[in-house]
Amino acid sequence: MGRKAQFTDIEVFDWLGRHLAAAPSVTVQQVSKGTGVSVGSIYHRYGSMDGLLATAWLTAARSYRALMGRPLGRLGEGPMRRIALHAGRWAEARPALARLLFCVPERVLVRGLQASRWRQRLRGKTRSMQAGLPDSSSRMASIRSGRSLVFLS
């Protein structure tokens, strides 16, 4: 039986989101110093900086998608309004993950998915998650990047 984990992914993701929202790059050494988690523990759990970024992005995206899937099935209730309301509720309940999705440029996080080892390992997971994303995901990305404004009735 292994040792009990000394840190949680959310603790690391919280620090990572705060850091990446302010600065677009990060090293394993910075994560270690900022979180108090040893460099060895970070490499053991995530494999690499790209692995950490990929895991953080997939965890946040899956969490967001899991919440969004249920209410979007009903028509006639203003789907964009429902998305915005549920996104707000989700963000309040999961601030560390919300910061990763809404405050950190996606290109910074998904760079981890570009590494060939992670691409192979996560291909099925990302494909199934992307297949289930609502059509509004590109609209939400546009909103997140500041390219458009949203007015809710």
LOTORZA-441599 format. One record per residue: x, y, z of N, C-alpha, C, O in turn. Coordinates in steps of 0.02 Angstrom, whole numbers, plus 32768, in hexadecimal, padded with zeros to 4 digits. Example, Ala and Ser with C-alpha at 12.3 -4.5 7.8 and 13.67 -1.06 7.14 Angstrom:
REM residues 2
82947EE4818682677F1F818682947F5B818682C87F5A81A7;82827F90816282AC7FCB816582858002818A829E80398192;
END
This chain:
REM residues 153
802A7FC68000800080008000802C803E8000805D80428026;801C806F7FD5804480AB7FCF803680DE8006800780D6802E;805F81108007805681468038801A81718025800781757FEB;7FFE819280577FC781C0804C7FE381FE802980188217803B;7FBE82177FF77FD482537FD27FDA828E80027FAF8299802D;800E82B57FF9801A82EF80237FFC832F80067FFC83638026;7FE1832A7FCA7FC283647FAA7F8C834C7F7A7F8B83127F65;7F5E83797F6A7F2983687F3B7F35838B7EF97F5883BE7EF5;7F1783707EC47F1C83917E837F0083D77E877F1D84067E6B;7EC883E07EAA7EA884217EAD7ED684557ECD7ED6848F7EB8;7EFC84427F007F2C84707F1E7F5F84887EEA7F7084C37EE7;7F7884597EC37FA8846B7E8F7F8684947E587FA284C67E41;7F4B847F7E437F2884A37E0E7F1584EA7E247F1785187DFB;7F0584F37E647EF485357E7D7F3085647E767F2A859B7E5C;7F6A854D7E8D7FA685767E867FB685817E3C7FC785B97E28;7FB1854D7E157FC185517DCD7F9485857DAB7FAC85AD7D83;7F5385837DB97F2585B37D9B7F3585FA7DAE7F3386277D84;7F4386057DEE7F5586497E067F9486627DE37F98869B7DCD;7FC586367DDF8005864A7DBF7FFB86577D748011868B7D5B;7FDB86297D517FD586307D087FA586687CF47FAB86837CBD;7F77867B7D207F4C86B57D107F7586F57D107F6387257CEF;7FAC86F67D367FD787327D3B8013872F7D0B802987627CF3;802D86F37CFF806886EA7CD5805D86AE7CA8804886797CC0;806A86B47C678058867E7C38808686427C36807F86177C0B;80B6863D7C6480E286037C6380F185EE7CAB80EA86157CDA;810685AF7CB2811585947CF48145855A7CEC814585377CB9;816D854F7D20819A85157D21818784E87D5B816384FC7D89;81A084AB7D598193847C7D9081B184987DD1819484917E06;81EA84B87DCC820A84D57E0781DD850C7E2581D985117E63;81BD85357DFC819085687E15815385497E36813C85607E6B;813885157E1880FF84F27E36811384D67E7A80EE84DC7EAA;814E84B87E7D8166849B7EBC816D84D07EF2815584C87F2A;818C85077EE18196853D7F118153855C7F268149856A7F61;812685667EF780E685867F0580B6855A7F2D808E85737F53;80BB85197F24808C84EB7F4580A984C87F81808484AE7FAB;80EB84C67F86810B84A07FBB811084567FAC8125842F7FD7;80FD84427F70810083FC7F5A814583F27F3B815C841B7F13;816683BC7F4C81A983B07F3181A883A67EE58176838F7EC9;81DF83B87EC681E683AE7E7E81DC83647E6C81BB83547E3B;81F883387E9481F182F07E8881A982D97E8B819482B07E62;818282F47EBB813B82E27EBF811482FA7E8380E782D77E6B;812583357E6A8103834F7E2F811283227DF380E483107DCE;815183117DEA816382E57DB28145829F7DBA813082817D89;814382877DF8812682457E0380DC82437DF180C482147DD1;80B782777E04806E82777DF8805D828A7DAF8031826B7D91;808082BB7D94806C82D67D52809B82C47D19808982CC7CDF;80D782AD7D28810682987CF4813182D07CD9816C82C57CCB;8115830B7CD2813983447CB5810E83827CBE80D5837F7CD5;812A83BB7CAC810383F97CAE80C983F47C7D809184097C8D;80D583D87C43809F83CF7C12806983A17C2E802D83AD7C23;807D836E7C52804D83417C72802383647CA57FE683597CA9;804183907CCD801C83B77CFE7FEA83E57CDC7FB083E97CF0;800084087CA87FD384367C847F9A84107C647F6084267C67;7FA983D77C457F7483AF7C257F4283967C587F0683987C4D;7F5B837D7C917F2F83637CC57F03839B7CE27EC883917CED;7F2083D57CED7EFA840E7D077EC384227CD67E8A842C7CEB;7ED484277C967EA2843C7C647E6B84087C5E7E3084197C5D;7E7D83C87C597E4A83947C527E1E83907C907DE183867C8A;7E3A83967CCB7E1383947D087DE083CD7D097DA683C27D18;7DF784097CFA7DCB84437CFA7D95843D7CC47D5A844A7CD1;7DA984297C887D7984237C517D4583ED7C5E7D0A83F67C50;7D5A83B47C7A7D2A837F7C8A7CFA83947CC07CBE83867CBD;7D1383B67CF37CE883CE7D297CB483FE7D0F7C7983F97D21;7CCA842D7CE57C9C845E7CC87C69843B7C9B7C2D844A7C9E;7C7F840D7C737C5383E87C457C2183BE7C6B7BE783B97C57;7C35839F7CA17C0883757CC87BCE839E7CE27B9583877CE3;7BDB83DA7CF97BA584057D127B79841E7CDA7B3C84237CE2;7B97842E7CA17B72844D7C6A7B46841C7C457B1584307C26;7B5683DD7C467B3283AC7C1E7AE983A47C2F7ABF839C7C03;7AD983A57C6E7A9483977C827A6283CE7C6E7A3083BE7C50;7A6E840D7C7E7A3A843E7C717A3384527C287A0084707C16;7A6284427BFE7A5F84587BB87A2E84307B8E7A1F84437B56;7A1583F97BA879E883CE7B8279A383EB7B77798183D87B47;798D84197BA1794A84357B9B794A84717B6B7975849D7B71;791C84727B3D791784A97B0E78E584DC7B2678BA84CE7B50;78EB85197B0C78BB854C7B1B78C785747B5A789D859C7B6E;7900856A7B7A790F858F7BB8794A85BD7BAF796785D37BE1;795D85CD7B73799685F97B6879D885D87B7979F485E47BAE;79F185AE7B4B7A2C85877B5B7A6985B17B6E7A8F859D7B9A;7A7485EB7B4F7AAE86147B617AA7862F7BA87AD886337BCC;7A6B86417BBB7A5F86597BFF7A6C86217C317A8B862C7C65;7A5485E57C217A6085AC7C4E7AAB859D7C537AC4858E7C89;7ACE85A17C1B7B1685947C1C7B3885C67C497B6285B47C73;7B2786067C417B4686397C6A7B3786307CB47B6386367CDF;7AF986207CC57AE686167D0B7B0A85DA7D287B2385DD7D60;7B0B85A37D037B2D85677D1C7B7985717D1F7B9985577D4C;7B9485977CF07BDC85A47CF27BED85CB7D317C2085BE7D51;7BC385FB7D437BCE86217D807BCB85F57DBE7BF485FB7DEB;7B9985CA7DC17B93859C7DFA7BCE856C7DFE7BE985607E34;7BE285527DC47C1B85257DC27C5A854A7DDA7C81852F7E01;7C6485877DC27CA085AD7DD47CA285BC7E1F7CD885BA7E3E;7C6985CB7E3C7C6685D77E857C7685987EAC7C97859A7EE0;7C5E855F7E947C6985207EB77CB085057EAD7CCA84E07ED7;7CD085167E757D1284FA7E647D4085327E4B7D5385327E11;7D5285617E777D78859B7E617DBC858B7E427DD285AC7E13;7DDF85587E5C7E2085477E417E1A852F7DF87E4285437DCE;7DE885057DEB7DDF84EC7DA77DC485237D797DD785287D3F;7D98854D7D937D7D85857D6C7DB485B47D577DB585CD7D1E;7DE285C27D847E1A85EE7D737E4285D17D397E5885F67D0D;7E4C85907D3A7E7285707D037E4D85787CC17E6D85877C8E;7E0B856E7CC07DE685727C817DD985B97C697DDC85C67C2D;7DCC85E77C977DB586297C827DE986607C877DE086957C69;7E1F86557CAC7E51868A7CB57E94867B7C957EBD86A87C8A;7EA1863D7C867EE186297C687ED5861D7C1E7EA885F87C0B;7EFF863B7BF37EF7862E7BAB7EFB85E37B9D7F2885C07BB4;7ECB85CA7B777EC885827B697F0885687B4A7F1D85307B59;7F28858F7B1F7F6585797AFD7F9C85677B307FC6853D7B22;7F9C85887B6A7FCE857A7B9E7FC185347BBB7FF0850E7BC6;7F8285257BC87F7284E47BE77F7584AA7BB77F8E84757BC8;7F5C84B47B7A7F58847B7B4B7F9B846C7B2B7FA1843B7B06;7FCD84957B38801084837B1E8024843F7B398049841A7B18;800C842E7B75801A83ED7B927FFD83B47B698017837C7B6A;7FC783C27B457FA9838D7B1C7FD083827ADC7FC483517AB8;7FFF83AF7ACC802583A87A8E805E83757A948074835A7A62;807583697AD080AB83397AD9809282F47AC3805C82DE7AD6;80BA82D27A9B80A282947A7B808C82607AAE805A823E7AA3;80B082587AE5809E82267B16805982367B33803082097B3B;804D82757B44800C82897B607FD682877B2B7F9D82757B3A;7FE882987AEE7FB682967AB97F9B824F7AB17F5F82457AAB;7FC8821E7AB17FB281D87AAB7F8981C37AE77F5581A27AE0;7FA081D57B227F7F81BF7B607F3A81DF7B687F0C81BF7B83;7F32821C7B527EF482417B5F7EC682487B227E9082647B28;7EDB822E7AE97EB482377AAC7E6C82217AB47E3E82467AA3;7E6081E67ACE7E1C81CD7AD77DF581F77B097DB982037AFE;7E15820D7B3E7DF382367B717DDE82797B557DA5828E7B60;7E0A829A7B307DF982DC7B167DC582D67ADE7D9983007AD8;7DCA82A17AB67D9982997A7F7D53828F7A9C7D2382AD7A84;7D4D82657ACF7D0A82597AEB7CF182987B0E7CB582A67B0C;7D1D82BE7B2E7D0782FB7B4F7CF2832F7B1C7CBF83507B24;7D1A83387AE77D0B836A7AB47CCB83597A8F7CA583857A7B;7CBE83197A857C8183047A627C4383187A8A7C0F83247A6D;7C49831C7ACB7C10832D7AF57C0A83777B047BD8838B7B22;7C3A83A07AEF7C3583E77AFE7BFC84077AD77BF183F67A9D;7BD984367AF67BA384577AD37BBF84847A9C7BF984987A9E;7B9584947A6A7BAA84BF7A347BC085047A4C7BE385287A29;7BAC85157A887BBD85577AA37C05855B7ABB7C1A85917AD0;7C2B85267AB87C6F85287AD37C9A855B7AAE7CC2857D7ACE;7C9285627A6C7CB985947A497CA285DA7A5B7CCA86087A5E;7C6185E27A697C4786237A7F7C6386347AC47C77866D7AD0;7C6586027AF17C81860F7B337CCB86207B2E7CE486497B54;7CEF86007B007D3686107AF77D3E86577ADF7D6C867A7AF4;7D12866D7AB37D1386B27A9B7D0586E37AD47D2687177AD9;7CD586D27AFD7CC586FC7B377D0186FF7B667D1487347B7D;7D2086C47B747D5886BF7BA17D9386E87B897DB787067BB1;7D9E86EA7B477DD7870F7B2D7DCA87597B277DF7877F7B15;7D8D876F7B357D7D87B67B337D6B87CF7AEE7D67880C7AE3;7D6087A27ABF7D5087B87A7B7D0787C87A717CF487E37A3D;7CDD87BA7AA37C9687CA7A9A7C7787D87ADE7C9287C67B12;7C3E87F87ADD7C1A88087B197BDB87DE7B1D7BC087CA7AE9;7BC387D17B587B8687AA7B617B5487D47B867B6487F47BB8;7B1687D57B6E7AE087F77B907AAB87C37BA07A9087A27B73;7A9C87BB7BDF7A6A878B7BF47A2887AE7C017A2787E57C1F;79F1878F7BEB79B187AE7BF77998879C7C3C796287B17C50;
END
